[in-house]
Amino acid sequence: MIRIITDSVSDIPVELCEELNIKVMPLVVHIGEQYYKDGIDLTPEDFFQLMAENENLPTTSQVSPGEFLKAFDELTSSGDTVIAILMSSALSGTYNSALTAKEMLKNRDIEVIDSKGVTLGYGLLVIEAARMAKEGHPKEDIVKRIQYMIGKMEYKFIVDTLDNLYKGGRLSAVGAIVGKILNIKPILKMEEGKLILEDKVRGRRRAIKWVIDWIQNNDIDIRNQTIGINHSNDEEYALELIGEIEEHFAPKEIILSQTGCVVGTHAGPGAVAIYFLDERHSDK
C-alpha cells in the first residue's frame, strides 16, 4: 500500500484528505504567547481574528524531524510505502526535517519530494498522488507524474492588503501607505521555489481580469485540468474568481479551499490564488 503525506501548508480541504487517506503534518503557529497546530487548534476565522488583534505578525515553526520519524515509522512498519510531498524547501525547513527522518529509517520505502510550491498549488500534487495511489499505480509512476507537475505548475497570487508585507519587513512604511492610497494589488508567482512579484494592478476586479488575460494571452488550455483556487478568509472574492474562470475556460474540476494559519500569516486577509498546469512546452 502507498500512503501519501504532506504538511498543513498544502491547504487541502479536510474532506479530500479524509476521502483520499492523506496524512497531514501540522506546522505550529505562534500568536502572542500561545502556540497552535495549523489546521487543528484554530479555525481560519479564529486565526484571522487573533491576527487582527495582535500588533506583531504570528510566527511559524516547521514540522520537526522527530514528528516525521514517528509518522514514517508508523506508516511503514508493516511494509507500506510512503511518498511525502512537502512545501518548498526554499521557504521552510520542513522538507529537510523529512529527509533527516528518512535517513533514520534507511531500510523503509520512503520518498520525500520538494514541491517547490506553497499552499493549494502543491496541494494539487498531493491530491494527484493520492488519487493515483488509490487507483493502484506503482510508486515509480506516481513519483514521475508528480515531478512532471512540479515543473509545470503555475501559481498566481492576488494579495489584497499590504499590511502583512509591511509587518513582515518586505515593504517599507511609505510603500504600504502609498499602496493603500492607490488600492494597489500585488500579483505574485513562484519561481525556483520562492515567491516573487510578477505585477501590480489597481483594484480587485482588475486583478482578476489580469489573471484571465494572462491565461488567454499565453494560450494556456485549462479545460481538461483540475485547478485549484483558494482564499484568505474571503470566500466571496474566491467565488468571483471561480465565476470568471468557469465563464472563460470551463475547466474539468475546480478545488476550492481556505488558506490555513501559516499561509494566512504571510498573505493576510482577502488574498486569493489560482493554480494550474502550463503544459505548452515540454521543457518548462
N, C-alpha and C positions, 0 to 999 in steps of 0.2 A: 504494500500500500504506500502511496505517496502522499505526504502531508505538506501543506503549504503554510509557511509562517511569514508574517510581516510585522511591521511596527505600527503604532497608532497614528503616525503621521500620514499613512496612506488614506485615511478618512473614508474607508469603505463603509457603506450602510450596514448597520448591525444585522439586518435581516439577510443580506447577502453572505456575510461572514458565517452566519448560522447555517444557511442553506448549503454552502459550499465547504463547510468544515474548515474554515480558515482560522488559524490561531493568531491572535493579535497580541503583540508585546507592547505594553503601555510605557511611554515616556512619562517623566514626572514634571509637573508644573509647580513652580514656587510663586505664590502670591502673598506678599507681606510675610508673615511668619508661618503660613500654612503650606503644606505640601499636598498635592492632588495627583492621582494617577489619571493621565489623559484618557478620556472616554469612559472612565469607571466611576470616579468620585464626584464629577461635576457634569451637569448638562451644559451644552453650549450656551444656552440662555443665561444660566447662573454665572458661567465663566465671564461672559461679556459684561455682565452687571458688576462683578467683582473687579474686573479690569478698569471699568469706568470710575470706580470708587477709589482706586489707588493711583497716586501720582506717578509712581515708577512702574515701568513695564514688568510684567511677570518674567521670570527666567525659567529655563527648561533644562532637564538633565537627561542624558541618553540612557538607553537600556544598558545595564551592566553585563559584563561577561558572565558573572555568576547566574544571572537570570536566564541568559541564553543557554548556559550549560545545563541548568535544570530542565528547561523546556526541551532541548535537543535530546538529553538523556531519556526523558520520559517517553518521547515520541519514537525513538529509535531502538529502545531496549528490546523490543520484540521483533526487530528486524526491518521495521519500516524505514522508508527513505524520507528525508526532509529537504525541501527546497525553500530557502529563506530569501525573500525579495524585499530589500530594505531601502530606506531613503538615501539620497545622495551622500556619499562619503565626504564630499566637499563641504557639506553643511552640518554634519553631525558625526560623532564618533560611534554611533550605533552599529554601523557596518563593521567597523574594526572590532567592536566588542563581540560580534557574532563570529568573526574569524578567529578570535582568541579562543572562544568556546569550542569551535570546530577542531582546533589544534589539540585540545584536551581530550577529544574523542576520535582519535585518528582512525580507529577501526570501524567507525559508523559511516553510513552513506548519507553525507550531508553536503548540500550545495548552497553556497552563500553568494548572492548576486547583488551587486551595486546597481540600483536602478538609475542612478544619475538624475533622479527626479524628486519631486515633492508632491505631497497631498494626492488627490484622486488621479493625477496623471500616472503615477506609478501604481496607484490602486488598480487601474485598468490592467496593468501587467499581472498583478496578483490574481485578479478575477479570471483572466485568461488562463493562467497556470492552473488555478483550482478547477476550472471547467474542464480543461484537458485531462487533469488527473482523475476527475470524476468519470470521464469517458473512457479511461483506461489507457491513455497514451503513455509510452515509456518516458523515463526521466530525460533521456537524451533529446527526444523530440520537444519536450516542454522547455528545456533549457535553451535549445536552438531557437525556438519561437520567441521566447522572452528576450533573448539577446538581439534578435532582429527588431522587435518592437522598441527596445531601448533606443536604437539608432534612428527610429522613425517618428517617435512621439513628439508632438508639438504641444507646448504649454503657452497659453495666453492668459495673463492675469490682469484684471482691471482693478486697481486699488482706489478705493473711494475716498479715504481720508489720509492726509499726510502726517497726522499726529504721531502714529506709531513709528514711522520712518524718522521723525524728528527725535522722539524719545529714545529710539534705539541708536542715535548717533549717525544715522545715514543721510540726514538732511539738516541744513542749518536752520536756525530760527527764522531768519529772513526768508529763506526759501519756503518754509512752511507757511508763513504769513502770506507771502505773495501767491503761493499755490492756492490757498483758501480763497483769497480775493478773486482770483481768476477762475476758480472752480476747476482746477487742473486735475485730471485723472491720469496718473501714470499707467502705462501698459508695459508689463514685464514679460520676459520669456526666460527659458532655461538655456544655458549654453555651457557645455563642459561641466555639467552638474551644478552650476551656480545660477542664481537669479540675476539678470541684468535688465536695465531699462532699454526697451525697444522703441517706445514712442510716448508722447503725451498729448492728450486732447482735452478740450474744454467741455465738460458736461457728461452725464451718464449715458444719455441716448447717443451722443456722438461716439462714445467709447464702444458701445455695442455695434454701431454702424462700422467703426474701424475694423472690428473683428470680422464682420460679414464681408466687407470689402477685401480684407486680406485673404480670406479663403477663396473668394471669387477671382481676385486678380492673380493669384498664384495657381489657379486652375486645379485645386485640390478636390478630389472626389471623396466625400464622406458618406455617400448614400448607403453603402453596404457595410458601414462601420458601427461598432459600439463606441460611442463617445461619452465623455464624462463632463458634467457641469456641476460645480459646487459654489457655495457662498459662505460668507462670514456673517451669520445672523441676519440675512436679508433675503429670504426666500422669494419675495415679490420681484426683486431685481433679477434673480436667477431665472424665475419663470418668464420674465420678459425676454431674457436672452434665449431661453428654450423656444419661445414662440417664434422669434426671428429665425432661429436655426431650422426649425421644422418647416417654416414657410419657404425658406430659400433652398434647403438641401434635403429635407426628409430623410435623415439617417435611419439605419435599421433599428438602433436601440440607443436611448439616452439614459444614462445612470445619473441621478441627482443625489447629491449629499450635502451635508452641512460640514464645514471645517471643524476640526477639534480644537482643543486648547492650544496646542503647540503652534499650529498654522495661524490660528486666530491672534496669537500674541504678536506675530510679525505683520500679518496682513491688515489687522484692525477690522472693525465692523464695516459692513457694507461692500466688501470686496466680492467679486465673482470671478470665476475662471472657467476655461473650456480646454479640453484635452482631446486630441485626435491624432491619427497617423497621417503623416505626409509620405506617401509611397511613390512620389513622382520619379525619384532617382534611386536606383539600386544601391548607390554608394553613399546615400545620405546618412 
